[in-house]
Amino acid sequence: MDKWLLMFFVGAILALFLPIVPALFYIVLLLAVVVALIIAKKYIFTGLLLGCCWILWQGFYYQNVLNANDITNSQLHAKSHIIEAEVLSLHSPRQSFKFSKGSSKASAKTNDLLRFNVNVTRFDYKTLKQPFIMRLSWKNANLLIQQGNYVTLHVRLKPAHGLANVGSFNYQLWLRAQNIVATGYVLNRKNQHENTITGDVISFRQQQLNWLTKILPEHSLSAVLIALALGEKQYISAAQWQVLTATGTQHLIAISGLHLGLVATSIYFLVLLCVKIIPLRHWPLSLLISSQIKEYLGQHNANFYAIALSLLITFIYALLAGFAIPTLRALFMLNLYWLARLLAINISLKRWLLLVVFFVLITAPMSILSASFWLSFYAVLVIFLLLWRCHFWLQTRAPVDNNTPKLQKLKQKFMMFIKGLLVLQLGLSLFLLPVTILFYQKISLVAFAANLLAVPWMSFTAIPLSLFAMLIMPLSESFALTLFNLCLQSLDVLWQWLTFLAQQPWSLYSLSGLQSTVIIVNVSLLLMVFFLNISWRYSFYMVPVLLALLVNYSSNDPDDWQVNVFDVGHGLAVVIEKNHHVILYDVGAQYPSGFNISDAVILPFLQQRGIKHIDKVFISHNDNDHVGSLTTLVQKMPIDELIYNQHFSTSRRATSANESIKIPQSACLQGQNIQWQGLNIEQLWPTSQTAENNDDSCVIKISDAMHSVLLTGDISKKVEKKLLNEPLTKPLTKQSLMVNVLIAPHHGSKSSSSSAFLQAVSPQYAIFSSGYLNRWHMPVQSVVMNYRKLGINTFNTAENGMINVQMSAGQLSLSTYRNDLFPYWFAN
């Protein structure tokens, strides 16, 4: 059975490596092969194929749920729609959440942006064959929606999609892991009543949240208490998340294995203690049990009561957490363990863990895409391996018998606890590095010190206090409030320690791709040596691997360079890299919500490449989609020089970017040349007389002896004509404009990309930087056809993700994120 379960898990993993989800015919064909193997009694391979089929079926169902409801992608975003749905998210916008004693509900302010999930059952007044989940935002919401409400909303929608860049958070992958099929926003229409609450029922969790908002005191850590009590983390502020991230203590906030395990163990031993004090025959429950059953249970079968109550309380705790995936995993583990204890079944650790993995994949198959899935199971495995491998160190050295003084027994138990805590925290801090780095590319250097105190502190104070307060709240609000106050006081003491650690400048270290690989290889080697008893002499076989990584990193030809056009939605951001130096051309947008391209795309990419500063930043013009995130970039990354057009120099954005950090600046003007890392940067436009609009964009050509790229901003056909026919400072011949790669003007709008200009530039590749299903329909199809008629290969960031162009001696190669760098069905 263990082999079959393991093969099922392996099959589920292998299914993730396909570039596309096969058609239903091939999935059914694979199931037919499974039947044939069962007939042939080759059962092990059936597990492999069934695991693969199960994940691929989920992928097929997800990708075809819209078509199954007769909704095409083009129909979805072409116009607004009326949906009828159930609200799945606990509601209370973070910006307006008030812990007020006077109100049981959170108030919605008019300037809040709400984000919530809904399960859609009717679409444009038609009942859906297969309901599906959408994620919506709502600005200036005029309704107070709560979890469990049924609502009718007027919305604009798009299929689930996200930016696709190296080093960045993959939003589309996150949406798929949550089974979210579409995203959009709610429309506010005056004099219409399309946005209404049709069913005012609220869920059990929403009721608990309403209670909490009514009785919780105003405290800076009340949001953390909400997370501990209900597993709801949306109210934790950005500053608090920074503390948790820097100290590696985020896992203490999510209700997961630690919390449920602690509650289950505490209840179990508490019941045994009560039974010892009060015999079972005096319990009220014993009056309802027949004499035969009572005789069977007896005084020595208190385990039945202890396990039953433990399961009940942990189930209630999981219910409070909304049966989130981490909570479900922990609940499966506990239930399987207690069931084995009740039935006296001997289940090995390996089978227990494999059965839990199997149940999780059956009930929540897309959770295999989440970081928490891998971190939780890997952490449990490491804990048991540490307990097994370090068993000798955790034993008491001095013999203990009935004659041993109680004080000495307590001292030995305390020392065992301290040693166990040290071994587990040190082992987890070290051996979790490969998975942590793989998903987050960051390591907390203070995580060991933080968790060494935080784990026992939370386990014995905040976690039990918050749970007990939730259980007692329906009976006595005053007593519950007292417990919540005690919980907040304990959190306050711990938070001072965590804040002190987080404020250390070296607390959180961001890793480049090379550093991540080296650490993962070394820690993986240490894992094999420590747990598998592999001799250290075999570690020398890994030396060539590490040397190969270092040589590959440092052996790039100094003449090679690359251009990366980021996927930034509607906007532009381009990085040119050579000899581990970079320049930027435009930096993308910043939005009212606070989301900006510098934080989301540019800085993570530079971190992954190990870039610590930027040589030059060219700003084409003053539109938000080209310059909006400059202020954030200036604040977080050293920049040697800022180059912009004359109108940007007097703009509000330029002033904002320079108000705290002074950067050397210069103007982008036709006729000026810059030599950078052996490349020639020609500034082709604007002139000093150019008017202030898209036509004042800074146009530059970057070239070496063989290859070149032209970056054009948002110039129109008018400027294209001037570049060809009316040079003001020097002749711009066909040869001076010809390039290998063209970043298409103005995202491919009708106002640009004239045939004469394209013929003069004659690029091998043209790249459109545009938003997915943007409202301007850029790049316009007729413009794209003009490029293709001239034999120009076109690429669109909205479809292809980030586009990388490598220039080396005698060779030019282009690769895209979705097709080459991360070509897996679950991320595209």
N, C-alpha and C positions, 0 to 999 in steps of 0.2 A: 504493500500500500504506500509506503514511504516513497518508493521509486516512482510510482504513478503520480503522486501529488507533486513531487519535484519536477517531473516531466511536464505536468500541466503548467506549472509556474514558468518553466523554461519556454514552453510553447507560447505563453502569453507575452513573454519578453521578446521572443523572435518575431512575433507579429508586428512589433513596433518598428522594425527595421525596413519595412517595405516602403517604397516611395508613394504608392497609391493604395487605396483600399480596393481589392479585387471586386469584380461584379458578383452579384448574388449567385450566378451560375457556378462560379469557381468555389465559392464558400460551400454550396450544396455538394459540389463534387468532392470537396475535401471531407465532408461528413460521410459521403458514400465510401470513401477510402477507410474511414474509421469503422464503419459497419463491416467492411471486408476484413479488417484486422481483427475485429472481435470474433468473427466467424473462424478466422485462422488462429485464434487464441494468442495473438501478439498484443497483449494488453498494455504493455509499457508504452508503446508508441501511440496508442490511442490517447493517452494523457497529453502527449506532446501536440498532437493534431487538434484535440478538443480545446486545449488552452489557446492555440492559435486561432481556431475558428471562433471561439467565444469573443475574443478581443476584436477580431476583424468584423464580426457581426455587429458589435456595438458601434464600430466606426462606420459601417455601412448604414446602420439605422440613423445615426447622427447626421450623416451627410445627406440623407434622403428624406428626412422628416418633413422638410418644406414641400418637396415634390409630392410626397404622399398625401399632403393636404391640398394639392393643386395650387401651390404657391411657388412661383419661380423667383429667382433672385432679382430679376429685372422688375417683376411686379411688386416685390417687397419694398423697394426703395423708390420706385417711380412716383409714388404719391403718398399722401397720409392715409392712415387706416384707423378704424374703430376696433378696439379689442376688448374682450371681456375676459377677466382673469382673476386668479386668486393671488393675493400678496404673500410672498414667501419670506420676505425679510422683516426682521424686527425694525420697527420704524422709530427713528428720532434722529434728525439731522445733527451731526456732530457739532456744527457751528452754534446751534441754538439749544443744545442739551443743557438743561438746568436741573441741579439736584435740589429741588425746592420742596419744602415740607407742606406747602399749601396746595399743591396740585398733584394729581395722580397721573397726569399726562404731560408729555413734552410738548412744547409749543413750536409751531412751524413759523419761522420768520419769512418775510417776503423775499429776502435776499439769499436764502439758502438754496443750495443745489443738492437735491435728494438723489441718492442712488439706491435702487432696490431691484429685486428679482420678482417676477410674476410667472405663474403657470397659466398660459393662455389656453382657454377652452373654446372660445368663439372668436372668429376673425372676420371682420366686415359682415357681421350678423349671421355668419354661417358657422354651424357647429363643426369643430375640427375632428377629423378621424383619429388623429394622434396628437393630443395636447403636447405643447413643448414650452420650454423655459426661455424667457427673454430677460435681459438686463436693461433697465431704463434709468434715465436721469430726468430730473424735473426741476427746472429753475422757476423760482417764484411760485411754488406750489400753493394752491388755494384749498387743498384738502389735507386733513390729518389722517393719512392712511396708516393702518397697523396690520401686523401679521395676522392672517386669517380673514381679512376683509375681502369681499368680492367687489371688484371695481370695473367700471367702464371708462376707458381712456382713449383720447384722440392722440395718436402717436405717429412719428416718422421713424422708419426702421431700416436697418441694413443687416445682411447676414453677418454672423460673427466673424470678426476680422481684427487683426492687430498689426502693429509695426513689426518688421522682421529685420533685425540688425544683430551683428556679432556683438556679444557681450551684454546685450540689453535683456530686460525682462520680456519674456514672450507672452504677451497678453492673450494672443489667440490660443496658445497652449493652455493657459489658465482657464479660458472660457470653455474649452473642450473638456477639461478635467471636471468642470462644474456642470457639464451638460447644458450649457447655455447656447442656444441656437442662433439668436439674433440679439442685436443691441439697438438702442435708439433713444429718443427723448419724447417727453410728453409736451403736447402743444397746448398753450393757453389761448383760448378763443373768447373774446368778449361777446356778451349777449347770447352765449350758447351754453348748454348744460351737458356737453358731451362727456366731461370728466366728472363722474359721480361715483359714490359708494353705493353699490346695489345690495350688499350684504354686510351688515355691521357686526358680524360675529368676529371675535378676536380669539387668538390661540391661547393655550395654557401659558406658553413662554411669554407672550405679550402681556398677559395678566400679571405675571411675576415681575416683568420689567416695570409695569405701571405701579405696582406696589413699591418697588425699589425707589422709583423716582419720587414717590410720595414720602417715604420715611428716611431715605438716606440723607445724612448731613452734607452741607456744602464743604467739600474737601478736595484737595488736588488729586488724591488717589482714589476717589470714588469710582472713577472709570475703570481702574484696575480691579477694584472689588466687583464691579459689574461683570468683568471678564471671568473672574474666579467663580462667581455665583451662577452665571448663565452662559458662559463661554462666548459672550458677545464682546468683540474687541474693537468695534468701530468707534467707540467713544474715547479710546486712548489717544492722547495727543501725539503730534509728531515728535515733540521733545521727549516724551516718555518712551516712545518707540526707539529713539536714538539711544537712550540709556539701556533699554533691554537688549538691543542689537549689539551695542558695544561690549556688554558684559556677557553675552551669550546665554541670557536667561529668558528668551522668548518662550521656551517650552513650558515654563512655569505658569504662563498665563492661559494657554489653551487647555481646556479640560481633556486630558488624555490618559495615558497609561499610569503616569505617576499619581494623578489625582484619584482615579478609580481604584487603583491598587492600594493606595493609602486608605481610602474609605472602606474598601472591602476587608482589608486586614484589621483595621481598627474595630469595625462592627463585629467581626468574627471573634476576636479576643475579648471584646467587651461582653458579648453574650456568654462566652464561656465563663468569664468572671462572675457574671450575674447568676449563672446556673450553679456555680460553686457556692455562692452566698445563699441563694434561694433555690432549693431543689425543684426539679421540673414538676413534681406532683402538685406544687402550690401555684404553678403558673395558671392564669385564666384559660389559656389555650388548652391545657390538659383536660379541662372539664368537657370539651367538645370531642375528645378522642376516646374511642372505645377502649375497653380494658385490654383487649388483645394487642391493639396497636401500642397502647401505653406500655404494656409489658415488653413489647419488642424494642421500643425506643429506650426505655429504662433510664436510669440515672446516668449511665455511661455513654448514652447516644446523644449528648448535647450538641454534637457536631451538626445534626440535622437542623436544629433550631438556628444555630450560629450561621450555617451556610445559607439557609432560607432567608433569614433577615439580611444577611450580607448581600445576597442577590437582589432583594427587594430595594434596599437603599441605593445600591449602585445603579439599578435600573432607573430609579427616580432621578438620580444625579445625571445620568445620560439623557433622560427626558428633558431636564432643565437645560442641558447643552444642545438640545435640538437634534440629538442623534447625528452630530457631525461625524465626518469620516474618522478623525482620530479617536473620537469617543466610541464609535462602533467597533473599531479595531480592538480597543482595550476591553470593551464589553464582551466581544467574542472570546478573547483570551481568558477572561475571568470565568465566564460561563462554562467554557470547555474544561477549565481546571477544576471548578467546583463540581461539575457533573461527574468528572472522573473520580473525584474524592467520594461523592455520594454513592456511586455505583461500584466503588472499589476496583476501578479499572486502572491498570498500570499503563499510562501513556508516556512514552519517552519524550524528552525535550524536543527532539527533531520532529517527531510526528505531531506533537502539540503545535509547534510553530508552523509546520506545513499545512495543517488543517485550518489554522487561523488565516493564513495567506489564501487558501482556497476559498473559504467562506467570504472573505473580504472581496476577492476578485469576482465571485459570483454575485454578490449583492451590490457592489460598487465597482464595476470593472474599470471605469475611467480614472479611479483613484491611483492606478498604476502610473499615471502621468505626473502625479504630484510629488513634490519633494518630501512632504510629511510621510508618505507611504514608505519610502525607502529609508528615511531617517529613523522612523519608529521601529520598524522590524530589524533594521541593522543595529539599533541601540539595544534592543532586547537581546539579540544574539550576542553582542559584545558583553553585556552584563553577565549572561550565563557562562560565557567562555571565561570571563575574568574570575567568576566565582569558582569555576572548575580548576582553572590553571593556578589560581592563587589560594587554593583551599588550605594549603599548609601554613601560609602566612596568617590566615584569618582564624586559625585554631588557637584555643587557650593552651599555653605551655604548661601551666601548673595544674595538677589533677584536682578535680572538684568532686567532693562527696558530701554525705550528710553531715559530716563533722566540720566541714569548711564554714568559717564564720560568714554570716550574711553580708557583712561589709566587704569582705574579700570577694564574695560572689558578685556583688554589685560592681565592684571595681573591675573585675575581669570582664563582665558583660559590657561595661562602659568602654573598656579598652578594645574589645572586639568590635564594638560599634564604630569607634573612631578609626580603627584600622580598616574596617570595611568601607567606611565613607571615603577615606583617603585613596584606597586602592581603586574603588569604583569611579570616583571623580577624576583621578589621574588617568585611568585607563580610558574612560569615555572621552575626556578632553583630547587625548592623543589619537585614539583609534577611530573616532568619528571624523577626523580631519578629511580623509579622502572624499566622503560623501558630502560633507559640508562645503568643501572647496568646489566640488563638482557643480553644486547647485548655486552657490552664492559668491564664489571667488573672493571671499573675505574670511579672515580668522580673527577671533577675539583672543588677545594675548592675556586678558584678565579673566577669562571664563572659568578657569580652575579655581581662582580665589573667590570669584563671585558665587559660583555654584556650591563651593564647599560650605559656605554659610547659608546661602539662600535655600538650598534644597531641604536641609533639616529644619530651618526656621519656618519656611512655608508649610512644611509637612506637619509640624506640631502646633502651629498657630493659625495662620491665615486660612489655609484650606479647610481644616475641620470647623473653624469658627464660621466661615462663610456658608458652608453647607448646613451646619446645625441651625444657623440663623434663618436660612431659607425654609428649612423644615418646620421651624417653630413659628414663622411669621404668620401663617393663617390662624394660629391659636393665640398669640400674644405679640402685638406689634411693639410694645414697649420693651419686652424681653429681647425680641429680635434686634431692635435698635441698639440695645446695650451690647449685644454680641457683635453687631456691625461696627460699633465704635471701638470695641476691643480689637477687632480685625484691622481697622484703619490705623490704630496706634501701632500694632505690630508691623504693618506694612510701612508705616512712616519710619520706624527705626531701621528696617532693612533697606528702605529706599535711600537713606543717607549713605549707607555703605556702597550701594550700587552706583549712586550718583558720583561719589568720590572716585570709584574705579573708572567710570565712563569718562570722567573729565581728564584723565591722563592722556596726553597727546599720542601715546603709543598703544592705547587700549584696543583699537580696531585697525587691522592692517589689511589693505587691499592688495590683491595679488595679480600679477600679470599672468598671461597664459603660460609662459615658460616656468615661472615660479610655481604655479599650480601643478603643472605636470611633474616637476621634480619632487614636490612634497608628496603628491599622490603616489608616485612610484616608490619613494623611500618608506613611507608609512605602510604601504601595502606589503613591502618586503619585510618590514618589522612585524607585521601581523602574521605572515607565514612563518617566520622564525619563532615567534613567541608562542603561537597557538598550535602549530603543526610540527613542532620540534625539528624543523629543518635546520641543518647545521649552518653556522654563520659563514662557512667557507663557500656555500652556494650563493651568498650575497654578492660575491665578486662577479658572478655572471651578469649582475645588473649594472655593473660599472660601464660596460660598452653602451648600454641603453642610455644612461645619463650622459655619457660623452657624446653620443650621437645627437641627443637633443641640444646640447650646448654647441656642438659644431654646426648643426643645422641652423641654429639661431644666429650664429656669428659668421656664417660662411656666405651670406648673401653678397652678390656682386655689388660693389659700391656704386656701380652705374645703374643698378636696377631701381625703379621707383614704381609707385602704385597710386591709383586714384580710387577712392571709395565714395560712392554717391549713396548717402544714407536714405533709408525709407523713413521719411518724416511726415507723412501725410501730405496735405497741400502746403508746400513750402520747399525750401532747399537748404541743404547742408552737405558740404563736400570736404573731405580730408585728402590732402596730397601728402604722401609720406615717402621720405628717402633718407637712408642712413640713420634711421631711428629719430629723425626730425620731422616735424609736421607743420603744414600751414593749412588754414581753414578758409574756405570760401563760403560765406554765409553760415548762419547758425540756427536756422529754423525758428519756430514760433514759440510764444508764451501765451497761455490761455488764462481767462479769468479765474478758473478753478485752481490755478497754481501749477498745473502741469506744464512742463517746458521741455524743449528738445535737448537742451544742454544736460539736464539731469537724467533724462530718460534714454538718450541715445549717444550723444557725443562723449560725455565723460566716462560712461561704462566702456565704450570702445577704446578710448585712450588708455584706460586702466588695463584692459585686456592686452593691449599692445605694449604695456610698460612705459608709456609716454608720460613724463612728469611736467613738461611745459610745452607751450606752443610758440613757434618762432614768429609767425605772422597770421593775422586774421584780416581777410578781405571782406568788406561789407558791400554788397552790390548796390543796394538802395534801402530806403527807409521803411518799406512795408514790413508789417509784423511777421509775416511768414518767412522772411529772410533774416530778420535781425532781432526778433522778439526776445530770444533767450540769451542775448549777449550779456546782460547784467549778471545773470547767474553764472555764466562762464567766466567772466572777469573776476568774480568773487571766489571762485573755486579752483582756478587754474592760472598759473603765471603766464602772461602773454608779453612777448618782446615788443611787438609793434602792431598797431591797428591802422589799417589802410581803408579809406572810404571815399565816397564822392563828396563834393563840396556842400551839398544840401544836408547830408547826414551830420556833418560836423556841428551844425547849429541846432540839431533836433533834440527833443526831449530824451530820446533813447541814448544818444551819445553822452549827454550830460549825466544821465542815470548810471551809465556804465563806468564813468570816470569819477563819480563823486567821491568814492572811497579809495580807489586805487588809481594812481596816475600811470598811464601807458603812453609811451612814445607814439605819436600819430603823424600820419602824412596823408596827402590827398591822392586819389586815383585820377590821373589825367592822361589823356591820349599823348603818346610819344615817349612816356617814361618806361625805362627798363630796369629790372632788378635781377641780379645774379644770386641764386640761392641753391646751395648744395650742388653746384654744377649745372643747374637748370636755368634757362632763360625765361623770365616772366615779363611779357610785353603787355603794357596797359594800352588797349586799343580804343577805349571809350570810357568816360565822356570827355567832352571839351569844356572849357571854362564857360562857354555860352549856353550850355545845354539847360533846357527848362527842367523844373522839378516835377517829375512824374516817373513812370516806369522807364522812360527813355533816358533817365540819368544814371542807369545801372552801370556799375563798373564792369567792363568787359576785359577779360585777360586771356592771354594765350600762354600756356606753359609748355615748354619744349626742350628736348635734348637734340642730339645730332640726328636722331632717327624718328622719334615719336613726339606727338604733341596732342594737347587737349585744349578746347576752347570753352570757356565759361562765360555765359552771356547774360545772366540775370533775367530781367523781364523786358528786354528791349523789344520794340515793335518793328514792323516792316520798314517804317520810316528810317530808323537808325540802321537797319540792315542795308538799306539803299545807300545811305551816306557812307557807311564803311566801304562800300564797293565803288562808289562814283565820286564822292566829294571828300577826299582826305584833306585834313586841315593842317597837319603837321609834317606828314611825310606820305609818299605814295604807299597805299595798301594794295598790293598786287594780289592776283589769284594765289601766287605761291605763299605770300605772307598770311593768307587766311586759311589755306588748306591744312587740315588737321586729321588725326586718326580718330579722335573721339570728340563728339560735340555734346555738351550738356544743353539740351534743346531750349531755346528761348521761351520764356513765359509759360513754362509747363506744357507747351504744345497747344496754345490758344490759337484762334483764328487770326488774331492780330499780328502774328509773327510767322517765322519759318517760310519766307517767300522762296519760290522756286529758284530765282536767281542767286539768292544767298546760299541755299543748299548746294547748288551746283558749284559755286565758288569755294565753299568750305569743303565739299566732297568728303565727308567723314566715312570711315569704315563702320563706326558705331554711333548711334544717337541715343541718348538716355533722357527719358522724361521723368522728372520728379513731380509726382502728382499724388493726390489723396484718393483712397479707395472709394469709388462711386461718388466722386465729389459733385457738388451741385452745378459746377460750370462744365461738367462733362469733358474735362481735360484729361489726356490729350484728345482733341477733337479728331474724330475718325477720318475726316477728309485730310487733315494735316498729316496724320500717320500714313495715309495712303500716298501722299506726296513724297514722303521719305522713301517708302518702299519702292515706288516707281523709279526712283533714282538708284536703286540697288543698295540703299543704306539699311543696315540691320538695326532695328529699333528695340529698345527695352524700356519697361515702365516699372518704377519702384513699387507702384501700387499692386502690380501683379507679381513681380519678381523679387520684391524685398530689396535689401541692400545690394548694390552692384559694385563689384571689385574689378578693376582693370589693372593688370600687371604689365609693366613695360620693362623688357630686358633686351639685351643686345640681339638685334635681328628678330625679335619675337614680341608679339602682343597677344595677350590672352584675357578673356573676359569670363567671369563667373558670377553667378547670382546666389543669393542666400537661399531662396526656396528650392532652386533646382540643383545646386552644387554644394553649398556650404552646410545646409541642414535640410536635406531632401527627404523628409519623412512625412507620411500622410497626416499624422496627428498634429503637426505644427503648420500645416498649409491649407 
